Amino acid sequence: EIIRSIHDAINRLNHDQKIIIILRDIQGFSYFEISKILNISEGTVKSRISRGRKNLKNILEEMLYTNS
């Protein structure tokens, strides 16, 4: 159930954040590799990961409180 909740939360992220989170946190690509795959700077990768993780945390907290 936890894995399903995380999957659902990831799917609620915007497209850019979802792709970054999947590439970094699920598939394990480096910042450099992601920057080359997506043709963006490493700084952009890092900022999108940071925002994506923050949004993911907020979504999961919201899901937790609405299911309690």
mmCIF file as Biopython writes it, N, C-alpha, C and O atoms, coordinates in Angstrom:
data_model
#
loop_
_atom_site.group_PDB
_atom_site.id
_atom_site.type_symbol
_atom_site.label_atom_id
_atom_site.label_alt_id
_atom_site.label_comp_id
_atom_site.label_asym_id
_atom_site.label_entity_id
_atom_site.label_seq_id
_atom_site.pdbx_PDB_ins_code
_atom_site.Cartn_x
_atom_site.Cartn_y
_atom_site.Cartn_z
_atom_site.occupancy
_atom_site.B_iso_or_equiv
_atom_site.auth_seq_id
_atom_site.auth_asym_id
_atom_site.pdbx_PDB_model_num
ATOM 1   N N  . GLU A ? 1  ? 0.822  -1.196 0.000   1.0 0.0 1  A 1 
ATOM 2   C CA . GLU A ? 1  ? 0.000  0.000  0.000   1.0 0.0 1  A 1 
ATOM 3   C C  . GLU A ? 1  ? 0.866  1.261  0.000   1.0 0.0 1  A 1 
ATOM 4   O O  . GLU A ? 1  ? 0.521  2.252  -0.645  1.0 0.0 1  A 1 
ATOM 5   N N  . ILE A ? 2  ? 1.980  1.227  0.716   1.0 0.0 2  A 1 
ATOM 6   C CA . ILE A ? 2  ? 2.868  2.392  0.759   1.0 0.0 2  A 1 
ATOM 7   C C  . ILE A ? 2  ? 3.445  2.675  -0.627  1.0 0.0 2  A 1 
ATOM 8   O O  . ILE A ? 2  ? 3.497  3.825  -1.065  1.0 0.0 2  A 1 
ATOM 9   N N  . ILE A ? 3  ? 3.873  1.626  -1.304  1.0 0.0 3  A 1 
ATOM 10  C CA . ILE A ? 3  ? 4.449  1.804  -2.640  1.0 0.0 3  A 1 
ATOM 11  C C  . ILE A ? 3  ? 3.408  2.377  -3.591  1.0 0.0 3  A 1 
ATOM 12  O O  . ILE A ? 3  ? 3.718  3.249  -4.403  1.0 0.0 3  A 1 
ATOM 13  N N  . ARG A ? 4  ? 2.185  1.894  -3.494  1.0 0.0 4  A 1 
ATOM 14  C CA . ARG A ? 4  ? 1.111  2.415  -4.344  1.0 0.0 4  A 1 
ATOM 15  C C  . ARG A ? 4  ? 0.866  3.897  -4.050  1.0 0.0 4  A 1 
ATOM 16  O O  . ARG A ? 4  ? 0.653  4.686  -4.971  1.0 0.0 4  A 1 
ATOM 17  N N  . SER A ? 5  ? 0.895  4.271  -2.778  1.0 0.0 5  A 1 
ATOM 18  C CA . SER A ? 5  ? 0.697  5.673  -2.402  1.0 0.0 5  A 1 
ATOM 19  C C  . SER A ? 5  ? 1.808  6.555  -2.958  1.0 0.0 5  A 1 
ATOM 20  O O  . SER A ? 5  ? 1.548  7.654  -3.447  1.0 0.0 5  A 1 
ATOM 21  N N  . ILE A ? 6  ? 3.044  6.072  -2.883  1.0 0.0 6  A 1 
ATOM 22  C CA . ILE A ? 6  ? 4.170  6.835  -3.430  1.0 0.0 6  A 1 
ATOM 23  C C  . ILE A ? 6  ? 4.025  6.974  -4.943  1.0 0.0 6  A 1 
ATOM 24  O O  . ILE A ? 6  ? 4.253  8.050  -5.496  1.0 0.0 6  A 1 
ATOM 25  N N  . HIS A ? 7  ? 3.649  5.894  -5.605  1.0 0.0 7  A 1 
ATOM 26  C CA . HIS A ? 7  ? 3.435  5.921  -7.055  1.0 0.0 7  A 1 
ATOM 27  C C  . HIS A ? 7  ? 2.344  6.926  -7.411  1.0 0.0 7  A 1 
ATOM 28  O O  . HIS A ? 7  ? 2.506  7.714  -8.344  1.0 0.0 7  A 1 
ATOM 29  N N  . ASP A ? 8  ? 1.239  6.903  -6.676  1.0 0.0 8  A 1 
ATOM 30  C CA . ASP A ? 8  ? 0.146  7.850  -6.914  1.0 0.0 8  A 1 
ATOM 31  C C  . ASP A ? 8  ? 0.612  9.289  -6.704  1.0 0.0 8  A 1 
ATOM 32  O O  . ASP A ? 8  ? 0.258  10.182 -7.474  1.0 0.0 8  A 1 
ATOM 33  N N  . ALA A ? 9  ? 1.408  9.506  -5.658  1.0 0.0 9  A 1 
ATOM 34  C CA . ALA A ? 9  ? 1.915  10.848 -5.371  1.0 0.0 9  A 1 
ATOM 35  C C  . ALA A ? 9  ? 2.848  11.329 -6.481  1.0 0.0 9  A 1 
ATOM 36  O O  . ALA A ? 9  ? 2.768  12.485 -6.895  1.0 0.0 9  A 1 
ATOM 37  N N  . ILE A ? 10 ? 3.720  10.465 -6.960  1.0 0.0 10 A 1 
ATOM 38  C CA . ILE A ? 10 ? 4.619  10.836 -8.058  1.0 0.0 10 A 1 
ATOM 39  C C  . ILE A ? 10 ? 3.811  11.219 -9.288  1.0 0.0 10 A 1 
ATOM 40  O O  . ILE A ? 10 ? 4.160  12.169 -9.989  1.0 0.0 10 A 1 
ATOM 41  N N  . ASN A ? 11 ? 2.744  10.494 -9.552  1.0 0.0 11 A 1 
ATOM 42  C CA . ASN A ? 11 ? 1.909  10.802 -10.712 1.0 0.0 11 A 1 
ATOM 43  C C  . ASN A ? 11 ? 1.191  12.138 -10.594 1.0 0.0 11 A 1 
ATOM 44  O O  . ASN A ? 11 ? 0.732  12.681 -11.598 1.0 0.0 11 A 1 
ATOM 45  N N  . ARG A ? 12 ? 1.088  12.675 -9.389  1.0 0.0 12 A 1 
ATOM 46  C CA . ARG A ? 12 ? 0.446  13.978 -9.190  1.0 0.0 12 A 1 
ATOM 47  C C  . ARG A ? 12 ? 1.412  15.146 -9.385  1.0 0.0 12 A 1 
ATOM 48  O O  . ARG A ? 12 ? 0.986  16.300 -9.440  1.0 0.0 12 A 1 
ATOM 49  N N  . LEU A ? 13 ? 2.707  14.854 -9.490  1.0 0.0 13 A 1 
ATOM 50  C CA . LEU A ? 13 ? 3.687  15.909 -9.760  1.0 0.0 13 A 1 
ATOM 51  C C  . LEU A ? 13 ? 3.526  16.418 -11.187 1.0 0.0 13 A 1 
ATOM 52  O O  . LEU A ? 13 ? 2.982  15.723 -12.046 1.0 0.0 13 A 1 
ATOM 53  N N  . ASN A ? 14 ? 4.007  17.647 -11.436 1.0 0.0 14 A 1 
ATOM 54  C CA . ASN A ? 14 ? 3.974  18.110 -12.821 1.0 0.0 14 A 1 
ATOM 55  C C  . ASN A ? 14 ? 4.972  17.281 -13.638 1.0 0.0 14 A 1 
ATOM 56  O O  . ASN A ? 14 ? 5.847  16.615 -13.083 1.0 0.0 14 A 1 
ATOM 57  N N  . HIS A ? 15 ? 4.829  17.333 -14.937 1.0 0.0 15 A 1 
ATOM 58  C CA . HIS A ? 15 ? 5.597  16.457 -15.834 1.0 0.0 15 A 1 
ATOM 59  C C  . HIS A ? 15 ? 7.108  16.558 -15.599 1.0 0.0 15 A 1 
ATOM 60  O O  . HIS A ? 15 ? 7.784  15.539 -15.461 1.0 0.0 15 A 1 
ATOM 61  N N  . ASP A ? 16 ? 7.636  17.786 -15.554 1.0 0.0 16 A 1 
ATOM 62  C CA . ASP A ? 16 ? 9.084  17.962 -15.391 1.0 0.0 16 A 1 
ATOM 63  C C  . ASP A ? 16 ? 9.578  17.363 -14.083 1.0 0.0 16 A 1 
ATOM 64  O O  . ASP A ? 16 ? 10.603 16.681 -14.058 1.0 0.0 16 A 1 
ATOM 65  N N  . GLN A ? 17 ? 8.853  17.615 -12.997 1.0 0.0 17 A 1 
ATOM 66  C CA . GLN A ? 17 ? 9.262  17.085 -11.699 1.0 0.0 17 A 1 
ATOM 67  C C  . GLN A ? 17 ? 9.138  15.567 -11.660 1.0 0.0 17 A 1 
ATOM 68  O O  . GLN A ? 17 ? 9.990  14.889 -11.085 1.0 0.0 17 A 1 
ATOM 69  N N  . LYS A ? 18 ? 8.104  15.040 -12.257 1.0 0.0 18 A 1 
ATOM 70  C CA . LYS A ? 18 ? 7.903  13.589 -12.279 1.0 0.0 18 A 1 
ATOM 71  C C  . LYS A ? 18 ? 9.068  12.890 -12.987 1.0 0.0 18 A 1 
ATOM 72  O O  . LYS A ? 18 ? 9.619  11.915 -12.476 1.0 0.0 18 A 1 
ATOM 73  N N  . ILE A ? 19 ? 9.434  13.394 -14.156 1.0 0.0 19 A 1 
ATOM 74  C CA . ILE A ? 19 ? 10.524 12.793 -14.926 1.0 0.0 19 A 1 
ATOM 75  C C  . ILE A ? 19 ? 11.830 12.841 -14.134 1.0 0.0 19 A 1 
ATOM 76  O O  . ILE A ? 19 ? 12.558 11.851 -14.069 1.0 0.0 19 A 1 
ATOM 77  N N  . ILE A ? 20 ? 12.122 13.989 -13.536 1.0 0.0 20 A 1 
ATOM 78  C CA . ILE A ? 20 ? 13.360 14.153 -12.761 1.0 0.0 20 A 1 
ATOM 79  C C  . ILE A ? 20 ? 13.395 13.200 -11.575 1.0 0.0 20 A 1 
ATOM 80  O O  . ILE A ? 20 ? 14.412 12.546 -11.343 1.0 0.0 20 A 1 
ATOM 81  N N  . ILE A ? 21 ? 12.306 13.110 -10.821 1.0 0.0 21 A 1 
ATOM 82  C CA . ILE A ? 21 ? 12.249 12.229 -9.645  1.0 0.0 21 A 1 
ATOM 83  C C  . ILE A ? 21 ? 12.438 10.771 -10.067 1.0 0.0 21 A 1 
ATOM 84  O O  . ILE A ? 21 ? 13.157 10.020 -9.407  1.0 0.0 21 A 1 
ATOM 85  N N  . ILE A ? 22 ? 11.803 10.376 -11.150 1.0 0.0 22 A 1 
ATOM 86  C CA . ILE A ? 22 ? 11.940 8.997  -11.633 1.0 0.0 22 A 1 
ATOM 87  C C  . ILE A ? 22 ? 13.387 8.716  -12.048 1.0 0.0 22 A 1 
ATOM 88  O O  . ILE A ? 22 ? 13.961 7.696  -11.667 1.0 0.0 22 A 1 
ATOM 89  N N  . LEU A ? 23 ? 13.968 9.624  -12.826 1.0 0.0 23 A 1 
ATOM 90  C CA . LEU A ? 23 ? 15.342 9.407  -13.290 1.0 0.0 23 A 1 
ATOM 91  C C  . LEU A ? 23 ? 16.338 9.367  -12.135 1.0 0.0 23 A 1 
ATOM 92  O O  . LEU A ? 23 ? 17.243 8.532  -12.131 1.0 0.0 23 A 1 
ATOM 93  N N  . ARG A ? 24 ? 16.182 10.255 -11.159 1.0 0.0 24 A 1 
ATOM 94  C CA . ARG A ? 24 ? 17.163 10.350 -10.069 1.0 0.0 24 A 1 
ATOM 95  C C  . ARG A ? 24 ? 16.899 9.336  -8.964  1.0 0.0 24 A 1 
ATOM 96  O O  . ARG A ? 24 ? 17.773 8.541  -8.619  1.0 0.0 24 A 1 
ATOM 97  N N  . ASP A ? 25 ? 15.692 9.368  -8.413  1.0 0.0 25 A 1 
ATOM 98  C CA . ASP A ? 25 ? 15.421 8.608  -7.192  1.0 0.0 25 A 1 
ATOM 99  C C  . ASP A ? 25 ? 14.987 7.164  -7.438  1.0 0.0 25 A 1 
ATOM 100 O O  . ASP A ? 25 ? 15.133 6.317  -6.557  1.0 0.0 25 A 1 
ATOM 101 N N  . ILE A ? 26 ? 14.464 6.882  -8.606  1.0 0.0 26 A 1 
ATOM 102 C CA . ILE A ? 26 ? 14.030 5.510  -8.888  1.0 0.0 26 A 1 
ATOM 103 C C  . ILE A ? 26 ? 15.053 4.789  -9.771  1.0 0.0 26 A 1 
ATOM 104 O O  . ILE A ? 26 ? 15.434 3.652  -9.491  1.0 0.0 26 A 1 
ATOM 105 N N  . GLN A ? 27 ? 15.490 5.458  -10.835 1.0 0.0 27 A 1 
ATOM 106 C CA . GLN A ? 27 ? 16.425 4.809  -11.751 1.0 0.0 27 A 1 
ATOM 107 C C  . GLN A ? 27 ? 17.888 5.057  -11.403 1.0 0.0 27 A 1 
ATOM 108 O O  . GLN A ? 27 ? 18.766 4.369  -11.923 1.0 0.0 27 A 1 
ATOM 109 N N  . GLY A ? 28 ? 18.166 6.024  -10.534 1.0 0.0 28 A 1 
ATOM 110 C CA . GLY A ? 28 ? 19.513 6.221  -10.019 1.0 0.0 28 A 1 
ATOM 111 C C  . GLY A ? 28 ? 20.497 6.956  -10.914 1.0 0.0 28 A 1 
ATOM 112 O O  . GLY A ? 28 ? 21.706 6.847  -10.710 1.0 0.0 28 A 1 
ATOM 113 N N  . PHE A ? 29 ? 20.012 7.698  -11.894 1.0 0.0 29 A 1 
ATOM 114 C CA . PHE A ? 29 ? 20.915 8.462  -12.749 1.0 0.0 29 A 1 
ATOM 115 C C  . PHE A ? 29 ? 21.553 9.602  -11.958 1.0 0.0 29 A 1 
ATOM 116 O O  . PHE A ? 29 ? 20.962 10.117 -11.008 1.0 0.0 29 A 1 
ATOM 117 N N  . SER A ? 30 ? 22.756 9.988  -12.356 1.0 0.0 30 A 1 
ATOM 118 C CA . SER A ? 30 ? 23.446 11.119 -11.725 1.0 0.0 30 A 1 
ATOM 119 C C  . SER A ? 30 ? 22.864 12.428 -12.257 1.0 0.0 30 A 1 
ATOM 120 O O  . SER A ? 30 ? 22.148 12.448 -13.258 1.0 0.0 30 A 1 
ATOM 121 N N  . TYR A ? 31 ? 23.192 13.527 -11.558 1.0 0.0 31 A 1 
ATOM 122 C CA . TYR A ? 31 ? 22.760 14.849 -12.030 1.0 0.0 31 A 1 
ATOM 123 C C  . TYR A ? 31 ? 23.296 15.098 -13.436 1.0 0.0 31 A 1 
ATOM 124 O O  . TYR A ? 31 ? 22.581 15.598 -14.305 1.0 0.0 31 A 1 
ATOM 125 N N  . PHE A ? 32 ? 24.551 14.746 -13.647 1.0 0.0 32 A 1 
ATOM 126 C CA . PHE A ? 32 ? 25.169 14.937 -14.959 1.0 0.0 32 A 1 
ATOM 127 C C  . PHE A ? 32 ? 24.428 14.138 -16.034 1.0 0.0 32 A 1 
ATOM 128 O O  . PHE A ? 32 ? 24.113 14.668 -17.099 1.0 0.0 32 A 1 
ATOM 129 N N  . GLU A ? 33 ? 24.155 12.868 -15.752 1.0 0.0 33 A 1 
ATOM 130 C CA . GLU A ? 33 ? 23.455 12.022 -16.732 1.0 0.0 33 A 1 
ATOM 131 C C  . GLU A ? 33 ? 22.071 12.580 -17.051 1.0 0.0 33 A 1 
ATOM 132 O O  . GLU A ? 33 ? 21.660 12.612 -18.211 1.0 0.0 33 A 1 
ATOM 133 N N  . ILE A ? 34 ? 21.361 13.014 -16.025 1.0 0.0 34 A 1 
ATOM 134 C CA . ILE A ? 34 ? 20.022 13.578 -16.240 1.0 0.0 34 A 1 
ATOM 135 C C  . ILE A ? 34 ? 20.111 14.844 -17.086 1.0 0.0 34 A 1 
ATOM 136 O O  . ILE A ? 34 ? 19.283 15.065 -17.970 1.0 0.0 34 A 1 
ATOM 137 N N  . SER A ? 35 ? 21.116 15.671 -16.814 1.0 0.0 35 A 1 
ATOM 138 C CA . SER A ? 35 ? 21.263 16.907 -17.591 1.0 0.0 35 A 1 
ATOM 139 C C  . SER A ? 35 ? 21.482 16.595 -19.066 1.0 0.0 35 A 1 
ATOM 140 O O  . SER A ? 35 ? 20.981 17.314 -19.932 1.0 0.0 35 A 1 
ATOM 141 N N  . LYS A ? 36 ? 22.221 15.539 -19.359 1.0 0.0 36 A 1 
ATOM 142 C CA . LYS A ? 36 ? 22.457 15.155 -20.751 1.0 0.0 36 A 1 
ATOM 143 C C  . LYS A ? 36 ? 21.206 14.525 -21.372 1.0 0.0 36 A 1 
ATOM 144 O O  . LYS A ? 36 ? 20.886 14.803 -22.528 1.0 0.0 36 A 1 
ATOM 145 N N  . ILE A ? 37 ? 20.502 13.687 -20.621 1.0 0.0 37 A 1 
ATOM 146 C CA . ILE A ? 37 ? 19.286 13.043 -21.128 1.0 0.0 37 A 1 
ATOM 147 C C  . ILE A ? 37 ? 18.240 14.088 -21.490 1.0 0.0 37 A 1 
ATOM 148 O O  . ILE A ? 37 ? 17.604 14.001 -22.540 1.0 0.0 37 A 1 
ATOM 149 N N  . LEU A ? 38 ? 18.062 15.086 -20.610 1.0 0.0 38 A 1 
ATOM 150 C CA . LEU A ? 38 ? 17.002 16.081 -20.794 1.0 0.0 38 A 1 
ATOM 151 C C  . LEU A ? 38 ? 17.483 17.359 -21.481 1.0 0.0 38 A 1 
ATOM 152 O O  . LEU A ? 38 ? 16.691 18.260 -21.760 1.0 0.0 38 A 1 
ATOM 153 N N  . ASN A ? 39 ? 18.794 17.426 -21.751 1.0 0.0 39 A 1 
ATOM 154 C CA . ASN A ? 39 ? 19.377 18.601 -22.398 1.0 0.0 39 A 1 
ATOM 155 C C  . ASN A ? 39 ? 19.106 19.885 -21.607 1.0 0.0 39 A 1 
ATOM 156 O O  . ASN A ? 39 ? 18.696 20.902 -22.166 1.0 0.0 39 A 1 
ATOM 157 N N  . ILE A ? 40 ? 19.343 19.813 -20.293 1.0 0.0 40 A 1 
ATOM 158 C CA . ILE A ? 40 ? 19.220 20.961 -19.401 1.0 0.0 40 A 1 
ATOM 159 C C  . ILE A ? 40 ? 20.470 21.020 -18.522 1.0 0.0 40 A 1 
ATOM 160 O O  . ILE A ? 40 ? 21.225 20.050 -18.447 1.0 0.0 40 A 1 
ATOM 161 N N  . SER A ? 41 ? 20.686 22.143 -17.865 1.0 0.0 41 A 1 
ATOM 162 C CA . SER A ? 41 ? 21.881 22.273 -17.025 1.0 0.0 41 A 1 
ATOM 163 C C  . SER A ? 41 ? 21.743 21.450 -15.746 1.0 0.0 41 A 1 
ATOM 164 O O  . SER A ? 41 ? 20.639 21.113 -15.318 1.0 0.0 41 A 1 
ATOM 165 N N  . GLU A ? 42 ? 22.898 21.135 -15.147 1.0 0.0 42 A 1 
ATOM 166 C CA . GLU A ? 42 ? 22.875 20.412 -13.870 1.0 0.0 42 A 1 
ATOM 167 C C  . GLU A ? 42 ? 22.190 21.243 -12.794 1.0 0.0 42 A 1 
ATOM 168 O O  . GLU A ? 42 ? 21.527 20.689 -11.917 1.0 0.0 42 A 1 
ATOM 169 N N  . GLY A ? 43 ? 22.341 22.558 -12.846 1.0 0.0 43 A 1 
ATOM 170 C CA . GLY A ? 43 ? 21.663 23.432 -11.886 1.0 0.0 43 A 1 
ATOM 171 C C  . GLY A ? 43 ? 20.154 23.313 -11.984 1.0 0.0 43 A 1 
ATOM 172 O O  . GLY A ? 43 ? 19.456 23.295 -10.969 1.0 0.0 43 A 1 
ATOM 173 N N  . THR A ? 44 ? 19.653 23.234 -13.208 1.0 0.0 44 A 1 
ATOM 174 C CA . THR A ? 44 ? 18.212 23.060 -13.419 1.0 0.0 44 A 1 
ATOM 175 C C  . THR A ? 44 ? 17.764 21.704 -12.899 1.0 0.0 44 A 1 
ATOM 176 O O  . THR A ? 44 ? 16.699 21.589 -12.292 1.0 0.0 44 A 1 
ATOM 177 N N  . VAL A ? 45 ? 18.567 20.684 -13.133 1.0 0.0 45 A 1 
ATOM 178 C CA . VAL A ? 45 ? 18.259 19.348 -12.611 1.0 0.0 45 A 1 
ATOM 179 C C  . VAL A ? 45 ? 18.132 19.410 -11.095 1.0 0.0 45 A 1 
ATOM 180 O O  . VAL A ? 45 ? 17.157 18.913 -10.530 1.0 0.0 45 A 1 
ATOM 181 N N  . LYS A ? 46 ? 19.111 20.017 -10.437 1.0 0.0 46 A 1 
ATOM 182 C CA . LYS A ? 46 ? 19.111 20.085 -8.975  1.0 0.0 46 A 1 
ATOM 183 C C  . LYS A ? 46 ? 17.914 20.857 -8.443  1.0 0.0 46 A 1 
ATOM 184 O O  . LYS A ? 46 ? 17.302 20.447 -7.457  1.0 0.0 46 A 1 
ATOM 185 N N  . SER A ? 47 ? 17.571 21.971 -9.085  1.0 0.0 47 A 1 
ATOM 186 C CA . SER A ? 47 ? 16.437 22.754 -8.591  1.0 0.0 47 A 1 
ATOM 187 C C  . SER A ? 47 ? 15.123 22.013 -8.810  1.0 0.0 47 A 1 
ATOM 188 O O  . SER A ? 47 ? 14.233 22.072 -7.962  1.0 0.0 47 A 1 
ATOM 189 N N  . ARG A ? 48 ? 14.991 21.315 -9.939  1.0 0.0 48 A 1 
ATOM 190 C CA . ARG A ? 48 ? 13.762 20.546 -10.177 1.0 0.0 48 A 1 
ATOM 191 C C  . ARG A ? 48 ? 13.641 19.374 -9.209  1.0 0.0 48 A 1 
ATOM 192 O O  . ARG A ? 48 ? 12.542 19.049 -8.761  1.0 0.0 48 A 1 
ATOM 193 N N  . ILE A ? 49 ? 14.762 18.741 -8.886  1.0 0.0 49 A 1 
ATOM 194 C CA . ILE A ? 49 ? 14.735 17.652 -7.909  1.0 0.0 49 A 1 
ATOM 195 C C  . ILE A ? 49 ? 14.309 18.192 -6.551  1.0 0.0 49 A 1 
ATOM 196 O O  . ILE A ? 49 ? 13.480 17.592 -5.867  1.0 0.0 49 A 1 
ATOM 197 N N  . SER A ? 50 ? 14.876 19.321 -6.168  1.0 0.0 50 A 1 
ATOM 198 C CA . SER A ? 50 ? 14.534 19.918 -4.877  1.0 0.0 50 A 1 
ATOM 199 C C  . SER A ? 50 ? 13.048 20.261 -4.808  1.0 0.0 50 A 1 
ATOM 200 O O  . SER A ? 50 ? 12.373 19.913 -3.839  1.0 0.0 50 A 1 
ATOM 201 N N  . ARG A ? 51 ? 12.542 20.938 -5.826  1.0 0.0 51 A 1 
ATOM 202 C CA . ARG A ? 51 ? 11.114 21.298 -5.852  1.0 0.0 51 A 1 
ATOM 203 C C  . ARG A ? 51 ? 10.243 20.056 -5.938  1.0 0.0 51 A 1 
ATOM 204 O O  . ARG A ? 51 ? 9.203  19.976 -5.284  1.0 0.0 51 A 1 
ATOM 205 N N  . GLY A ? 52 ? 10.662 19.089 -6.741  1.0 0.0 52 A 1 
ATOM 206 C CA . GLY A ? 52 ? 9.886  17.860 -6.889  1.0 0.0 52 A 1 
ATOM 207 C C  . GLY A ? 52 ? 9.782  17.089 -5.587  1.0 0.0 52 A 1 
ATOM 208 O O  . GLY A ? 52 ? 8.707  16.603 -5.234  1.0 0.0 52 A 1 
ATOM 209 N N  . ARG A ? 53 ? 10.891 16.973 -4.870  1.0 0.0 53 A 1 
ATOM 210 C CA . ARG A ? 53 ? 10.873 16.266 -3.580  1.0 0.0 53 A 1 
ATOM 211 C C  . ARG A ? 53 ? 10.009 17.002 -2.564  1.0 0.0 53 A 1 
ATOM 212 O O  . ARG A ? 53 ? 9.278  16.377 -1.796  1.0 0.0 53 A 1 
ATOM 213 N N  . LYS A ? 54 ? 10.093 18.328 -2.561  1.0 0.0 54 A 1 
ATOM 214 C CA . LYS A ? 54 ? 9.263  19.119 -1.649  1.0 0.0 54 A 1 
ATOM 215 C C  . LYS A ? 54 ? 7.785  18.912 -1.970  1.0 0.0 54 A 1 
ATOM 216 O O  . LYS A ? 54 ? 6.976  18.691 -1.069  1.0 0.0 54 A 1 
ATOM 217 N N  . ASN A ? 55 ? 7.435  18.984 -3.247  1.0 0.0 55 A 1 
ATOM 218 C CA . ASN A ? 55 ? 6.042  18.770 -3.649  1.0 0.0 55 A 1 
ATOM 219 C C  . ASN A ? 55 ? 5.591  17.346 -3.348  1.0 0.0 55 A 1 
ATOM 220 O O  . ASN A ? 55 ? 4.457  17.131 -2.919  1.0 0.0 55 A 1 
ATOM 221 N N  . LEU A ? 56 ? 6.468  16.378 -3.569  1.0 0.0 56 A 1 
ATOM 222 C CA . LEU A ? 56 ? 6.146  14.980 -3.279  1.0 0.0 56 A 1 
ATOM 223 C C  . LEU A ? 56 ? 5.857  14.800 -1.792  1.0 0.0 56 A 1 
ATOM 224 O O  . LEU A ? 56 ? 4.904  14.114 -1.422  1.0 0.0 56 A 1 
ATOM 225 N N  . LYS A ? 57 ? 6.669  15.408 -0.948  1.0 0.0 57 A 1 
ATOM 226 C CA . LYS A ? 57 ? 6.456  15.358 0.502   1.0 0.0 57 A 1 
ATOM 227 C C  . LYS A ? 57 ? 5.099  15.954 0.863   1.0 0.0 57 A 1 
ATOM 228 O O  . LYS A ? 57 ? 4.354  15.376 1.654   1.0 0.0 57 A 1 
ATOM 229 N N  . ASN A ? 58 ? 4.780  17.112 0.282   1.0 0.0 58 A 1 
ATOM 230 C CA . ASN A ? 58 ? 3.498  17.755 0.569   1.0 0.0 58 A 1 
ATOM 231 C C  . ASN A ? 58 ? 2.319  16.899 0.117   1.0 0.0 58 A 1 
ATOM 232 O O  . ASN A ? 58 ? 1.315  16.798 0.823   1.0 0.0 58 A 1 
ATOM 233 N N  . ILE A ? 59 ? 2.437  16.290 -1.047  1.0 0.0 59 A 1 
ATOM 234 C CA . ILE A ? 59 ? 1.371  15.425 -1.564  1.0 0.0 59 A 1 
ATOM 235 C C  . ILE A ? 59 ? 1.184  14.215 -0.654  1.0 0.0 59 A 1 
ATOM 236 O O  . ILE A ? 59 ? 0.055  13.852 -0.324  1.0 0.0 59 A 1 
ATOM 237 N N  . LEU A ? 60 ? 2.291  13.592 -0.247  1.0 0.0 60 A 1 
ATOM 238 C CA . LEU A ? 60 ? 2.200  12.419 0.631   1.0 0.0 60 A 1 
ATOM 239 C C  . LEU A ? 60 ? 1.599  12.789 1.987   1.0 0.0 60 A 1 
ATOM 240 O O  . LEU A ? 60 ? 0.804  12.030 2.542   1.0 0.0 60 A 1 
ATOM 241 N N  . GLU A ? 61 ? 1.976  13.952 2.521   1.0 0.0 61 A 1 
ATOM 242 C CA . GLU A ? 61 ? 1.390  14.395 3.791   1.0 0.0 61 A 1 
ATOM 243 C C  . GLU A ? 61 ? -0.106 14.624 3.642   1.0 0.0 61 A 1 
ATOM 244 O O  . GLU A ? 61 ? -0.886 14.243 4.515   1.0 0.0 61 A 1 
ATOM 245 N N  . GLU A ? 62 ? -0.506 15.242 2.546   1.0 0.0 62 A 1 
ATOM 246 C CA . GLU A ? 62 ? -1.924 15.471 2.276   1.0 0.0 62 A 1 
ATOM 247 C C  . GLU A ? 62 ? -2.669 14.144 2.181   1.0 0.0 62 A 1 
ATOM 248 O O  . GLU A ? 62 ? -3.763 14.001 2.727   1.0 0.0 62 A 1 
ATOM 249 N N  . MET A ? 63 ? -2.081 13.182 1.494   1.0 0.0 63 A 1 
ATOM 250 C CA . MET A ? 63 ? -2.709 11.863 1.361   1.0 0.0 63 A 1 
ATOM 251 C C  . MET A ? 63 ? -2.829 11.185 2.723   1.0 0.0 63 A 1 
ATOM 252 O O  . MET A ? 63 ? -3.835 10.536 3.010   1.0 0.0 63 A 1 
ATOM 253 N N  . LEU A ? 64 ? -1.805 11.333 3.558   1.0 0.0 64 A 1 
ATOM 254 C CA . LEU A ? 64 ? -1.812 10.732 4.887   1.0 0.0 64 A 1 
ATOM 255 C C  . LEU A ? 64 ? -2.932 11.312 5.739   1.0 0.0 64 A 1 
ATOM 256 O O  . LEU A ? 64 ? -3.664 10.577 6.402   1.0 0.0 64 A 1 
ATOM 257 N N  . TYR A ? 65 ? -3.058 12.635 5.715   1.0 0.0 65 A 1 
ATOM 258 C CA . TYR A ? 65 ? -4.070 13.286 6.549   1.0 0.0 65 A 1 
ATOM 259 C C  . TYR A ? 65 ? -5.489 13.036 6.045   1.0 0.0 65 A 1 
ATOM 260 O O  . TYR A ? 65 ? -6.418 12.949 6.847   1.0 0.0 65 A 1 
ATOM 261 N N  . THR A ? 66 ? -5.669 12.921 4.736   1.0 0.0 66 A 1 
ATOM 262 C CA . THR A ? 66 ? -7.014 12.672 4.216   1.0 0.0 66 A 1 
ATOM 263 C C  . THR A ? 66 ? -7.428 11.217 4.394   1.0 0.0 66 A 1 
ATOM 264 O O  . THR A ? 66 ? -8.619 10.905 4.377   1.0 0.0 66 A 1 
ATOM 265 N N  . ASN A ? 67 ? -6.451 10.323 4.566   1.0 0.0 67 A 1 
ATOM 266 C CA . ASN A ? 67 ? -6.767 8.906  4.770   1.0 0.0 67 A 1 
ATOM 267 C C  . ASN A ? 67 ? -6.823 8.524  6.237   1.0 0.0 67 A 1 
ATOM 268 O O  . ASN A ? 67 ? -7.147 7.382  6.565   1.0 0.0 67 A 1 
ATOM 269 N N  . SER A ? 68 ? -6.513 9.462  7.130   1.0 0.0 68 A 1 
ATOM 270 C CA . SER A ? 68 ? -6.515 9.157  8.573   1.0 0.0 68 A 1 
ATOM 271 C C  . SER A ? 68 ? -7.916 9.188  9.139   1.0 0.0 68 A 1 
ATOM 272 O O  . SER A ? 68 ? -8.104 8.956  10.333  1.0 0.0 68 A 1 
#
